[in-house]
């Protein structure tokens, strides 16, 4: 799982960095940072309001020898 998460993170960095640079060139640094902050806040809000907070792994069933 750690490898999968790291791969997704590094893959998204490769996509988001040029997009952030383009936003900064087109609209300015402050606007690009405000958009990034708003996206982070939106992501946290979606997770806060979703069923993600109540997710749990099923308990291991004991094995009978």
PQR file of N, CA, C, O and H, with PARSE charges and radii, in Angstrom:
ATOM      1  N   UNK A   1       0.818  -1.171   0.000 -0.4000 1.5000
ATOM      2  CA  UNK A   1       0.000   0.000   0.000 -0.0000 2.0000
ATOM      3  C   UNK A   1       0.874   1.252   0.000  0.5500 1.7000
ATOM      4  O   UNK A   1       0.548   2.234  -0.666 -0.5500 1.4000
ATOM      5  N   UNK A   2       1.958   1.224   0.725 -0.4000 1.5000
ATOM      6  CA  UNK A   2       2.838   2.384   0.778 -0.0000 2.0000
ATOM      7  C   UNK A   2       3.374   2.723  -0.607  0.5500 1.7000
ATOM      8  O   UNK A   2       3.452   3.895  -0.974 -0.5500 1.4000
ATOM      9  H   UNK A   2       2.224   0.425   1.266  0.4000 1.0000
ATOM     10  N   UNK A   3       3.742   1.708  -1.372 -0.4000 1.5000
ATOM     11  CA  UNK A   3       4.265   1.942  -2.714 -0.0000 2.0000
ATOM     12  C   UNK A   3       3.201   2.554  -3.612  0.5500 1.7000
ATOM     13  O   UNK A   3       3.495   3.450  -4.404 -0.5500 1.4000
ATOM     14  H   UNK A   3       3.679   0.756  -1.074  0.4000 1.0000
ATOM     15  N   UNK A   4       1.981   2.081  -3.493 -0.4000 1.5000
ATOM     16  CA  UNK A   4       0.892   2.616  -4.311 -0.0000 2.0000
ATOM     17  C   UNK A   4       0.646   4.078  -3.990  0.5500 1.7000
ATOM     18  O   UNK A   4       0.508   4.898  -4.898 -0.5500 1.4000
ATOM     19  H   UNK A   4       1.742   1.353  -2.850  0.4000 1.0000
ATOM     20  N   UNK A   5       0.590   4.411  -2.712 -0.4000 1.5000
ATOM     21  CA  UNK A   5       0.352   5.797  -2.311 -0.0000 2.0000
ATOM     22  C   UNK A   5       1.493   6.692  -2.781  0.5500 1.7000
ATOM     23  O   UNK A   5       1.254   7.790  -3.284 -0.5500 1.4000
ATOM     24  H   UNK A   5       0.702   3.745  -1.975  0.4000 1.0000
ATOM     25  N   UNK A   6       2.721   6.234  -2.622 -0.4000 1.5000
ATOM     26  CA  UNK A   6       3.864   7.031  -3.080 -0.0000 2.0000
ATOM     27  C   UNK A   6       3.838   7.232  -4.588  0.5500 1.7000
ATOM     28  O   UNK A   6       4.154   8.317  -5.076 -0.5500 1.4000
ATOM     29  H   UNK A   6       2.915   5.342  -2.214  0.4000 1.0000
ATOM     30  N   UNK A   7       3.469   6.203  -5.323 -0.4000 1.5000
ATOM     31  CA  UNK A   7       3.399   6.324  -6.784 -0.0000 2.0000
ATOM     32  C   UNK A   7       2.345   7.344  -7.193  0.5500 1.7000
ATOM     33  O   UNK A   7       2.577   8.154  -8.090 -0.5500 1.4000
ATOM     34  H   UNK A   7       3.213   5.322  -4.927  0.4000 1.0000
ATOM     35  N   UNK A   8       1.203   7.306  -6.544 -0.4000 1.5000
ATOM     36  CA  UNK A   8       0.144   8.275  -6.849 -0.0000 2.0000
ATOM     37  C   UNK A   8       0.610   9.679  -6.503  0.5500 1.7000
ATOM     38  O   UNK A   8       0.428  10.603  -7.295 -0.5500 1.4000
ATOM     39  H   UNK A   8       1.015   6.648  -5.815  0.4000 1.0000
ATOM     40  N   UNK A   9       1.209   9.851  -5.332 -0.4000 1.5000
ATOM     41  CA  UNK A   9       1.684  11.178  -4.928 -0.0000 2.0000
ATOM     42  C   UNK A   9       2.698  11.740  -5.913  0.5500 1.7000
ATOM     43  O   UNK A   9       2.566  12.884  -6.350 -0.5500 1.4000
ATOM     44  H   UNK A   9       1.358   9.100  -4.689  0.4000 1.0000
ATOM     45  N   UNK A  10       3.705  10.956  -6.267 -0.4000 1.5000
ATOM     46  CA  UNK A  10       4.738  11.449  -7.170 -0.0000 2.0000
ATOM     47  C   UNK A  10       4.185  11.663  -8.576  0.5500 1.7000
ATOM     48  O   UNK A  10       4.609  12.582  -9.275 -0.5500 1.4000
ATOM     49  H   UNK A  10       3.813  10.027  -5.912  0.4000 1.0000
ATOM     50  N   UNK A  11       3.249  10.826  -8.990 -0.4000 1.5000
ATOM     51  CA  UNK A  11       2.626  11.017 -10.296 -0.0000 2.0000
ATOM     52  C   UNK A  11       1.816  12.300 -10.352  0.5500 1.7000
ATOM     53  O   UNK A  11       1.846  13.014 -11.355 -0.5500 1.4000
ATOM     54  H   UNK A  11       2.904  10.079  -8.421  0.4000 1.0000
ATOM     55  N   UNK A  12       1.095  12.597  -9.281 -0.4000 1.5000
ATOM     56  CA  UNK A  12       0.305  13.829  -9.242 -0.0000 2.0000
ATOM     57  C   UNK A  12       1.195  15.064  -9.151  0.5500 1.7000
ATOM     58  O   UNK A  12       0.836  16.121  -9.670 -0.5500 1.4000
ATOM     59  H   UNK A  12       1.071  12.018  -8.466  0.4000 1.0000
ATOM     60  N   UNK A  13       2.334  14.945  -8.508 -0.4000 1.5000
ATOM     61  CA  UNK A  13       3.267  16.074  -8.459 -0.0000 2.0000
ATOM     62  C   UNK A  13       3.730  16.416  -9.871  0.5500 1.7000
ATOM     63  O   UNK A  13       3.846  17.588 -10.228 -0.5500 1.4000
ATOM     64  H   UNK A  13       2.625  14.086  -8.087  0.4000 1.0000
ATOM     65  N   UNK A  14       3.993  15.384 -10.671 -0.4000 1.5000
ATOM     66  CA  UNK A  14       4.445  15.614 -12.040 -0.0000 2.0000
ATOM     67  C   UNK A  14       3.368  16.300 -12.883  0.5500 1.7000
ATOM     68  O   UNK A  14       3.690  17.014 -13.832 -0.5500 1.4000
ATOM     69  H   UNK A  14       3.899  14.432 -10.382  0.4000 1.0000
ATOM     70  N   UNK A  15       2.107  16.092 -12.548 -0.4000 1.5000
ATOM     71  CA  UNK A  15       1.022  16.751 -13.271 -0.0000 2.0000
ATOM     72  C   UNK A  15       0.691  18.126 -12.698  0.5500 1.7000
ATOM     73  O   UNK A  15       0.408  19.062 -13.446 -0.5500 1.4000
ATOM     74  H   UNK A  15       1.846  15.512 -11.776  0.4000 1.0000
ATOM     75  N   UNK A  16       0.725  18.248 -11.385 -0.4000 1.5000
ATOM     76  CA  UNK A  16       0.293  19.489 -10.731 -0.0000 2.0000
ATOM     77  C   UNK A  16       1.335  20.600 -10.823  0.5500 1.7000
ATOM     78  O   UNK A  16       0.969  21.775 -10.867 -0.5500 1.4000
ATOM     79  H   UNK A  16       0.955  17.489 -10.777  0.4000 1.0000
ATOM     80  N   UNK A  17       2.606  20.264 -10.852 -0.4000 1.5000
ATOM     81  CA  UNK A  17       3.641  21.301 -10.903 -0.0000 2.0000
ATOM     82  C   UNK A  17       3.544  22.155 -12.164  0.5500 1.7000
ATOM     83  O   UNK A  17       3.569  23.382 -12.063 -0.5500 1.4000
ATOM     84  H   UNK A  17       2.903  19.310 -10.816  0.4000 1.0000
ATOM     85  N   UNK A  18       3.434  21.555 -13.342 -0.4000 1.5000
ATOM     86  CA  UNK A  18       3.275  22.412 -14.535 -0.0000 2.0000
ATOM     87  C   UNK A  18       1.962  23.197 -14.518  0.5500 1.7000
ATOM     88  O   UNK A  18       1.915  24.345 -14.961 -0.5500 1.4000
ATOM     89  H   UNK A  18       3.414  20.559 -13.424  0.4000 1.0000
ATOM     90  N   UNK A  19       0.912  22.584 -14.015 -0.4000 1.5000
ATOM     91  CA  UNK A  19      -0.363  23.292 -13.929 -0.0000 2.0000
ATOM     92  C   UNK A  19      -0.257  24.488 -12.982  0.5500 1.7000
ATOM     93  O   UNK A  19      -0.766  25.566 -13.288 -0.5500 1.4000
ATOM     94  H   UNK A  19       0.950  21.652 -13.655  0.4000 1.0000
ATOM     95  N   UNK A  20       0.391  24.308 -11.848 -0.4000 1.5000
ATOM     96  CA  UNK A  20       0.594  25.412 -10.915 -0.0000 2.0000
ATOM     97  C   UNK A  20       1.454  26.512 -11.504  0.5500 1.7000
ATOM     98  O   UNK A  20       1.193  27.695 -11.287 -0.5500 1.4000
ATOM     99  H   UNK A  20       0.805  23.432 -11.599  0.4000 1.0000
ATOM    100  N   UNK A  21       2.480  26.126 -12.248 -0.4000 1.5000
ATOM    101  CA  UNK A  21       3.320  27.119 -12.915 -0.0000 2.0000
ATOM    102  C   UNK A  21       2.546  27.905 -13.958  0.5500 1.7000
ATOM    103  O   UNK A  21       2.707  29.120 -14.070 -0.5500 1.4000
ATOM    104  H   UNK A  21       2.692  25.164 -12.424  0.4000 1.0000
ATOM    105  N   UNK A  22       1.709  27.216 -14.719 -0.4000 1.5000
ATOM    106  CA  UNK A  22       0.886  27.889 -15.724 -0.0000 2.0000
ATOM    107  C   UNK A  22      -0.103  28.853 -15.065  0.5500 1.7000
ATOM    108  O   UNK A  22      -0.287  29.977 -15.532 -0.5500 1.4000
ATOM    109  H   UNK A  22       1.579  26.229 -14.627  0.4000 1.0000
ATOM    110  N   UNK A  23      -0.742  28.402 -13.969 -0.4000 1.5000
ATOM    111  CA  UNK A  23      -1.666  29.285 -13.250 -0.0000 2.0000
ATOM    112  C   UNK A  23      -0.946  30.533 -12.740  0.5500 1.7000
ATOM    113  O   UNK A  23      -1.475  31.641 -12.828 -0.5500 1.4000
ATOM    114  H   UNK A  23      -0.592  27.489 -13.590  0.4000 1.0000
ATOM    115  N   UNK A  24       0.262  30.346 -12.207 -0.4000 1.5000
ATOM    116  CA  UNK A  24       1.013  31.484 -11.690 -0.0000 2.0000
ATOM    117  C   UNK A  24       1.402  32.451 -12.804  0.5500 1.7000
ATOM    118  O   UNK A  24       1.394  33.665 -12.601 -0.5500 1.4000
ATOM    119  H   UNK A  24       0.692  29.445 -12.136  0.4000 1.0000
ATOM    120  N   UNK A  25       1.737  31.930 -13.961 -0.4000 1.5000
ATOM    121  CA  UNK A  25       2.088  32.804 -15.083 -0.0000 2.0000
ATOM    122  C   UNK A  25       0.870  33.557 -15.621  0.5500 1.7000
ATOM    123  O   UNK A  25       0.967  34.731 -15.979 -0.5500 1.4000
ATOM    124  H   UNK A  25       1.744  30.944 -14.126  0.4000 1.0000
ATOM    125  N   UNK A  26      -0.258  32.884 -15.674 -0.4000 1.5000
ATOM    126  CA  UNK A  26      -1.448  33.484 -16.250 -0.0000 2.0000
ATOM    127  C   UNK A  26      -2.138  34.464 -15.306  0.5500 1.7000
ATOM    128  O   UNK A  26      -2.594  35.524 -15.734 -0.5500 1.4000
ATOM    129  H   UNK A  26      -0.336  31.930 -15.383  0.4000 1.0000
ATOM    130  N   UNK A  27      -2.215  34.112 -14.020 -0.4000 1.5000
ATOM    131  CA  UNK A  27      -3.028  34.874 -13.082 -0.0000 2.0000
ATOM    132  C   UNK A  27      -2.251  35.492 -11.922  0.5500 1.7000
ATOM    133  O   UNK A  27      -2.803  36.301 -11.176 -0.5500 1.4000
ATOM    134  H   UNK A  27      -1.844  33.251 -13.672  0.4000 1.0000
ATOM    135  N   UNK A  28      -0.998  35.130 -11.762 -0.4000 1.5000
ATOM    136  CA  UNK A  28      -0.183  35.665 -10.676 -0.0000 2.0000
ATOM    137  C   UNK A  28       0.003  34.658  -9.551  0.5500 1.7000
ATOM    138  O   UNK A  28      -0.747  33.692  -9.409 -0.5500 1.4000
ATOM    139  H   UNK A  28      -0.550  34.473 -12.368  0.4000 1.0000
ATOM    140  N   UNK A  29       1.035  34.926  -8.758 -0.4000 1.5000
ATOM    141  CA  UNK A  29       1.396  34.007  -7.673 -0.0000 2.0000
ATOM    142  C   UNK A  29       0.306  33.896  -6.614  0.5500 1.7000
ATOM    143  O   UNK A  29      -0.031  32.797  -6.172 -0.5500 1.4000
ATOM    144  H   UNK A  29       1.644  35.711  -8.873  0.4000 1.0000
ATOM    145  N   UNK A  30      -0.237  35.026  -6.214 -0.4000 1.5000
ATOM    146  CA  UNK A  30      -1.244  35.016  -5.145 -0.0000 2.0000
ATOM    147  C   UNK A  30      -2.488  34.236  -5.543  0.5500 1.7000
ATOM    148  O   UNK A  30      -3.044  33.495  -4.733 -0.5500 1.4000
ATOM    149  H   UNK A  30       0.037  35.919  -6.573  0.4000 1.0000
ATOM    150  N   UNK A  31      -2.919  34.396  -6.768 -0.4000 1.5000
ATOM    151  CA  UNK A  31      -4.104  33.681  -7.243 -0.0000 2.0000
ATOM    152  C   UNK A  31      -3.824  32.173  -7.300  0.5500 1.7000
ATOM    153  O   UNK A  31      -4.666  31.367  -6.903 -0.5500 1.4000
ATOM    154  H   UNK A  31      -2.467  34.998  -7.426  0.4000 1.0000
ATOM    155  N   UNK A  32      -2.650  31.801  -7.790 -0.4000 1.5000
ATOM    156  CA  UNK A  32      -2.294  30.384  -7.868 -0.0000 2.0000
ATOM    157  C   UNK A  32      -2.246  29.762  -6.473  0.5500 1.7000
ATOM    158  O   UNK A  32      -2.726  28.645  -6.275 -0.5500 1.4000
ATOM    159  H   UNK A  32      -1.966  32.455  -8.112  0.4000 1.0000
ATOM    160  N   UNK A  33      -1.671  30.477  -5.509 -0.4000 1.5000
ATOM    161  CA  UNK A  33      -1.634  29.962  -4.137 -0.0000 2.0000
ATOM    162  C   UNK A  33      -3.023  29.918  -3.520  0.5500 1.7000
ATOM    163  O   UNK A  33      -3.330  29.004  -2.755 -0.5500 1.4000
ATOM    164  H   UNK A  33      -1.282  31.384  -5.670  0.4000 1.0000
ATOM    165  N   UNK A  34      -3.863  30.887  -3.839 -0.4000 1.5000
ATOM    166  CA  UNK A  34      -5.237  30.884  -3.324 -0.0000 2.0000
ATOM    167  C   UNK A  34      -6.020  29.703  -3.895  0.5500 1.7000
ATOM    168  O   UNK A  34      -6.800  29.073  -3.181 -0.5500 1.4000
ATOM    169  H   UNK A  34      -3.614  31.630  -4.461  0.4000 1.0000
ATOM    170  N   UNK A  35      -5.817  29.401  -5.173 -0.4000 1.5000
ATOM    171  CA  UNK A  35      -6.486  28.254  -5.784 -0.0000 2.0000
ATOM    172  C   UNK A  35      -6.002  26.958  -5.142  0.5500 1.7000
ATOM    173  O   UNK A  35      -6.807  26.074  -4.852 -0.5500 1.4000
ATOM    174  H   UNK A  35      -5.184  29.913  -5.754  0.4000 1.0000
ATOM    175  N   UNK A  36      -4.703  26.837  -4.921 -0.4000 1.5000
ATOM    176  CA  UNK A  36      -4.148  25.638  -4.284 -0.0000 2.0000
ATOM    177  C   UNK A  36      -4.703  25.476  -2.876  0.5500 1.7000
ATOM    178  O   UNK A  36      -5.078  24.373  -2.479 -0.5500 1.4000
ATOM    179  H   UNK A  36      -4.049  27.556  -5.157  0.4000 1.0000
ATOM    180  N   UNK A  37      -4.757  26.563  -2.122 -0.4000 1.5000
ATOM    181  CA  UNK A  37      -5.308  26.497  -0.774 -0.0000 2.0000
ATOM    182  C   UNK A  37      -6.780  26.133  -0.771  0.5500 1.7000
ATOM    183  O   UNK A  37      -7.228  25.355   0.071 -0.5500 1.4000
ATOM    184  H   UNK A  37      -4.453  27.459  -2.445  0.4000 1.0000
ATOM    185  N   UNK A  38      -7.541  26.693  -1.711 -0.4000 1.5000
ATOM    186  CA  UNK A  38      -8.971  26.376  -1.803 -0.0000 2.0000
ATOM    187  C   UNK A  38      -9.179  24.907  -2.159  0.5500 1.7000
ATOM    188  O   UNK A  38     -10.094  24.265  -1.644 -0.5500 1.4000
ATOM    189  H   UNK A  38      -7.177  27.325  -2.396  0.4000 1.0000
ATOM    190  N   UNK A  39      -8.335  24.380  -3.034 -0.4000 1.5000
ATOM    191  CA  UNK A  39      -8.461  22.964  -3.394 -0.0000 2.0000
ATOM    192  C   UNK A  39      -8.141  22.059  -2.204  0.5500 1.7000
ATOM    193  O   UNK A  39      -8.799  21.039  -2.000 -0.5500 1.4000
ATOM    194  H   UNK A  39      -7.592  24.902  -3.452  0.4000 1.0000
ATOM    195  N   UNK A  40      -7.130  22.437  -1.423 -0.4000 1.5000
ATOM    196  CA  UNK A  40      -6.795  21.646  -0.233 -0.0000 2.0000
ATOM    197  C   UNK A  40      -7.913  21.701   0.795  0.5500 1.7000
ATOM    198  O   UNK A  40      -8.250  20.691   1.412 -0.5500 1.4000
ATOM    199  H   UNK A  40      -6.596  23.266  -1.589  0.4000 1.0000
ATOM    200  N   UNK A  41      -8.483  22.878   0.975 -0.4000 1.5000
ATOM    201  CA  UNK A  41      -9.600  23.031   1.905 -0.0000 2.0000
ATOM    202  C   UNK A  41     -10.813  22.237   1.435  0.5500 1.7000
ATOM    203  O   UNK A  41     -11.492  21.606   2.245 -0.5500 1.4000
ATOM    204  H   UNK A  41      -8.210  23.699   0.473  0.4000 1.0000
ATOM    205  N   UNK A  42     -11.087  22.264   0.140 -0.4000 1.5000
ATOM    206  CA  UNK A  42     -12.220  21.515  -0.414 -0.0000 2.0000
ATOM    207  C   UNK A  42     -12.024  20.015  -0.232  0.5500 1.7000
ATOM    208  O   UNK A  42     -12.968  19.298   0.100 -0.5500 1.4000
ATOM    209  H   UNK A  42     -10.535  22.776  -0.518  0.4000 1.0000
ATOM    210  N   UNK A  43     -10.804  19.542  -0.449 -0.4000 1.5000
ATOM    211  CA  UNK A  43     -10.521  18.117  -0.272 -0.0000 2.0000
ATOM    212  C   UNK A  43     -10.749  17.693   1.171  0.5500 1.7000
ATOM    213  O   UNK A  43     -11.374  16.663   1.426 -0.5500 1.4000
ATOM    214  H   UNK A  43     -10.037  20.124  -0.718  0.4000 1.0000
ATOM    215  N   UNK A  44     -10.252  18.471   2.105 -0.4000 1.5000
ATOM    216  CA  UNK A  44     -10.462  18.159   3.517 -0.0000 2.0000
ATOM    217  C   UNK A  44     -11.928  18.200   3.908  0.5500 1.7000
ATOM    218  O   UNK A  44     -12.384  17.377   4.702 -0.5500 1.4000
ATOM    219  H   UNK A  44      -9.745  19.307   1.899  0.4000 1.0000
ATOM    220  N   UNK A  45     -12.670  19.154   3.353 -0.4000 1.5000
ATOM    221  CA  UNK A  45     -14.091  19.262   3.658 -0.0000 2.0000
ATOM    222  C   UNK A  45     -14.857  18.058   3.123  0.5500 1.7000
ATOM    223  O   UNK A  45     -15.729  17.519   3.804 -0.5500 1.4000
ATOM    224  H   UNK A  45     -12.299  19.822   2.708  0.4000 1.0000
ATOM    225  N   UNK A  46     -14.534  17.643   1.914 -0.4000 1.5000
ATOM    226  CA  UNK A  46     -15.196  16.463   1.341 -0.0000 2.0000
ATOM    227  C   UNK A  46     -14.933  15.233   2.204  0.5500 1.7000
ATOM    228  O   UNK A  46     -15.852  14.462   2.482 -0.5500 1.4000
ATOM    229  H   UNK A  46     -13.825  18.082   1.360  0.4000 1.0000
ATOM    230  N   UNK A  47     -13.691  15.045   2.627 -0.4000 1.5000
ATOM    231  CA  UNK A  47     -13.367  13.902   3.483 -0.0000 2.0000
ATOM    232  C   UNK A  47     -14.049  14.015   4.844  0.5500 1.7000
ATOM    233  O   UNK A  47     -14.491  13.009   5.399 -0.5500 1.4000
ATOM    234  H   UNK A  47     -12.945  15.671   2.401  0.4000 1.0000
ATOM    235  N   UNK A  48     -14.137  15.217   5.379 -0.4000 1.5000
ATOM    236  CA  UNK A  48     -14.774  15.422   6.676 -0.0000 2.0000
ATOM    237  C   UNK A  48     -16.257  15.084   6.627  0.5500 1.7000
ATOM    238  O   UNK A  48     -16.798  14.528   7.582 -0.5500 1.4000
ATOM    239  H   UNK A  48     -13.779  16.034   4.927  0.4000 1.0000
ATOM    240  N   UNK A  49     -16.912  15.411   5.532 -0.4000 1.5000
ATOM    241  CA  UNK A  49     -18.350  15.204   5.420 -0.0000 2.0000
ATOM    242  C   UNK A  49     -18.730  13.847   4.830  0.5500 1.7000
ATOM    243  O   UNK A  49     -19.914  13.513   4.775 -0.5500 1.4000
ATOM    244  H   UNK A  49     -16.472  15.863   4.756  0.4000 1.0000
ATOM    245  N   UNK A  50     -17.759  13.070   4.394 -0.4000 1.5000
ATOM    246  CA  UNK A  50     -18.053  11.781   3.770 -0.0000 2.0000
ATOM    247  C   UNK A  50     -18.077  10.663   4.819  0.5500 1.7000
ATOM    248  O   UNK A  50     -17.825  10.887   6.002 -0.5500 1.4000
ATOM    249  H   UNK A  50     -16.797  13.342   4.439  0.4000 1.0000
ATOM    250  N   UNK A  51     -18.382   9.482   4.354 -0.4000 1.5000
ATOM    251  CA  UNK A  51     -18.386   8.317   5.239 -0.0000 2.0000
ATOM    252  C   UNK A  51     -16.968   7.818   5.512  0.5500 1.7000
ATOM    253  O   UNK A  51     -16.784   6.836   6.232 -0.5500 1.4000
ATOM    254  H   UNK A  51     -18.587   9.300   3.393  0.4000 1.0000
ATOM    255  N   UNK A  52     -15.985   8.474   4.952 -0.4000 1.5000
ATOM    256  CA  UNK A  52     -14.584   8.095   5.127 -0.0000 2.0000
ATOM    257  C   UNK A  52     -14.199   8.061   6.602  0.5500 1.7000
ATOM    258  O   UNK A  52     -13.413   7.211   7.019 -0.5500 1.4000
ATOM    259  H   UNK A  52     -16.134   9.271   4.367  0.4000 1.0000
ATOM    260  N   UNK A  53     -14.750   8.982   7.392 -0.4000 1.5000
ATOM    261  CA  UNK A  53     -14.397   9.055   8.822 -0.0000 2.0000
ATOM    262  C   UNK A  53     -14.861   7.830   9.585  0.5500 1.7000
ATOM    263  O   UNK A  53     -14.259   7.467  10.595 -0.5500 1.4000
ATOM    264  H   UNK A  53     -15.389   9.673   7.052  0.4000 1.0000
ATOM    265  N   UNK A  54     -15.920   7.189   9.120 -0.4000 1.5000
ATOM    266  CA  UNK A  54     -16.469   6.031   9.823 -0.0000 2.0000
ATOM    267  C   UNK A  54     -15.948   4.708   9.278  0.5500 1.7000
ATOM    268  O   UNK A  54     -16.358   3.644   9.744 -0.5500 1.4000
ATOM    269  H   UNK A  54     -16.409   7.485   8.299  0.4000 1.0000
ATOM    270  N   UNK A  55     -15.056   4.758   8.305 -0.4000 1.5000
ATOM    271  CA  UNK A  55     -14.548   3.532   7.702 -0.0000 2.0000
ATOM    272  C   UNK A  55     -13.715   2.753   8.713  0.5500 1.7000
ATOM    273  O   UNK A  55     -12.967   3.330   9.502 -0.5500 1.4000
ATOM    274  H   UNK A  55     -14.722   5.622   7.927  0.4000 1.0000
ATOM    275  N   UNK A  56     -13.857   1.457   8.672 -0.4000 1.5000
ATOM    276  CA  UNK A  56     -13.055   0.605   9.542 -0.0000 2.0000
ATOM    277  C   UNK A  56     -12.817  -0.723   8.841  0.5500 1.7000
ATOM    278  O   UNK A  56     -13.572  -1.135   7.961 -0.5500 1.4000
ATOM    279  H   UNK A  56     -14.464   0.989   8.031  0.4000 1.0000
ATOM    280  N   UNK A  57     -11.772  -1.360   9.251 -0.4000 1.5000
ATOM    281  CA  UNK A  57     -11.451  -2.667   8.705 -0.0000 2.0000
ATOM    282  C   UNK A  57     -12.228  -3.721   9.489  0.5500 1.7000
ATOM    283  O   UNK A  57     -12.403  -3.591  10.701 -0.5500 1.4000
ATOM    284  H   UNK A  57     -11.158  -1.026   9.966  0.4000 1.0000
ATOM    285  N   UNK A  58     -12.691  -4.756   8.809 -0.4000 1.5000
ATOM    286  CA  UNK A  58     -13.385  -5.821   9.550 -0.0000 2.0000
ATOM    287  C   UNK A  58     -12.393  -6.529  10.486  0.5500 1.7000
ATOM    288  O   UNK A  58     -11.212  -6.682  10.175 -0.5500 1.4000
ATOM    289  H   UNK A  58     -12.549  -4.862   7.825  0.4000 1.0000
ATOM    290  N   UNK A  59     -12.906  -6.941  11.611 -0.4000 1.5000
ATOM    291  CA  UNK A  59     -12.057  -7.629  12.583 -0.0000 2.0000
ATOM    292  C   UNK A  59     -11.646  -8.992  12.031  0.5500 1.7000
ATOM    293  O   UNK A  59     -12.412  -9.653  11.330 -0.5500 1.4000
ATOM    294  H   UNK A  59     -13.866  -6.816  11.864  0.4000 1.0000
ATOM    295  N   UNK A  60     -10.439  -9.387  12.359 -0.4000 1.5000
ATOM    296  CA  UNK A  60      -9.981 -10.716  11.941 -0.0000 2.0000
ATOM    297  C   UNK A  60     -10.814 -11.779  12.638  0.5500 1.7000
ATOM    298  O   UNK A  60     -11.066 -11.702  13.840 -0.5500 1.4000
ATOM    299  H   UNK A  60      -9.817  -8.850  12.928  0.4000 1.0000
ATOM    300  N   UNK A  61     -11.240 -12.775  11.860 -0.4000 1.5000
ATOM    301  CA  UNK A  61     -11.999 -13.862  12.449 -0.0000 2.0000
ATOM    302  C   UNK A  61     -11.022 -14.855  13.050  0.5500 1.7000
ATOM    303  O   UNK A  61     -10.033 -15.220  12.414 -0.5500 1.4000
ATOM    304  H   UNK A  61     -11.036 -12.837  10.883  0.4000 1.0000
ATOM    305  N   UNK A  62     -11.291 -15.287  14.257 -0.4000 1.5000
ATOM    306  CA  UNK A  62     -10.384 -16.279  14.865 -0.0000 2.0000
ATOM    307  C   UNK A  62     -10.488 -17.612  14.114  0.5500 1.7000
ATOM    308  O   UNK A  62     -11.567 -18.011  13.677 -0.5500 1.4000
ATOM    309  H   UNK A  62     -12.094 -14.990  14.773  0.4000 1.0000
ATOM    310  N   UNK A  63      -9.364 -18.275  13.977 -0.4000 1.5000
ATOM    311  CA  UNK A  63      -9.348 -19.574  13.319 -0.0000 2.0000
ATOM    312  C   UNK A  63      -9.405 -20.665  14.368  0.5500 1.7000
ATOM    313  O   UNK A  63      -8.723 -20.599  15.391 -0.5500 1.4000
ATOM    314  H   UNK A  63      -8.488 -17.950  14.332  0.4000 1.0000
ATOM    315  N   UNK A  64     -10.211 -21.650  14.108 -0.4000 1.5000
ATOM    316  CA  UNK A  64     -10.329 -22.780  15.031 -0.0000 2.0000
ATOM    317  C   UNK A  64      -9.412 -23.903  14.545  0.5500 1.7000
ATOM    318  O   UNK A  64      -9.532 -24.357  13.406 -0.5500 1.4000
ATOM    319  H   UNK A  64     -10.765 -21.704  13.277  0.4000 1.0000
ATOM    320  N   UNK A  65      -8.496 -24.351  15.409 -0.4000 1.5000
ATOM    321  CA  UNK A  65      -7.566 -25.420  14.976 -0.0000 2.0000
ATOM    322  C   UNK A  65      -8.228 -26.762  14.878  0.5500 1.7000
ATOM    323  O   UNK A  65      -7.577 -27.747  14.529 -0.5500 1.4000
ATOM    324  H   UNK A  65      -8.398 -23.982  16.334  0.4000 1.0000
TER
END
